[in-house]
Amino acid sequence: MRRIRAVLIDIDGVLTVSWKPLPGAVAALRRLHAAGVPLALVTNTTSRTRASIAGVLAGAGFPVAASDILTAPVIAASYLHDRYPGARCLLLNSGDIAEDLAGLTLAQERDQAPADVVLVGGAGPEFSYQALNQAFGHLQRGARLVAMHRALYWRTSQGLQLDTGAFLAGLEQAASTEADVVGKPAPAFFATALARLGASAAGTVMVGDDIETDVLAAQRQGLTGVLVKTGKYLPRTHHAATGTPDHVLDSFAGLPALLEQLS
């Protein structure tokens, strides 16, 4: 049995739903923190900056700082700096994440000059026909399509809501292109998180509520996957998945006990 030394934790649906703590989550994270377990919160959330996320979580009692959080926007900014230096980017996203996209050249609203990259974040009211059609126009003119993630839906206090993947597929088909996805489940996302912790894949657990994007994607990179039955978890999705999680828990509250078994 693997000896676990570090933990990667999804946020939405695992620790919180609509930014409200799930039962037992605060106490469980405090136990990990007190035990000195190296951990990082890894999320495809694109509606808030790392600093904002840390503030909300700390306010709810989680022992978290901005440096503990790795988001899809942060990964996207690094990716674009490396792959498309100096590119002019049209951002389609719900929420203000400019702080975590520092150094990128972002097109301003109503700016019709050609974009080099269409950068797609999380879906919301901003994904109007006009906005999607503007992105489509840039793609037809040769812009590269980069997505922070391609999740089809996420869970809020009002239930499941459509997310980026539902719109991204349409843009890809209409423009005859394929998006570069930089958030989970991209291998580079997990590699970056492991590098931040100085941890090996074999000695690290990934905890998530999305069996494909969080758990099986991590297992393909050599991590131990833990699926929790909270957030977007659905029995039908679990049973129809392309693989089997290494472990399944009712909630994140059960993680400390599992880690004791694996240590």
Disulfide bonds with the S-S distance in Angstrom:
none
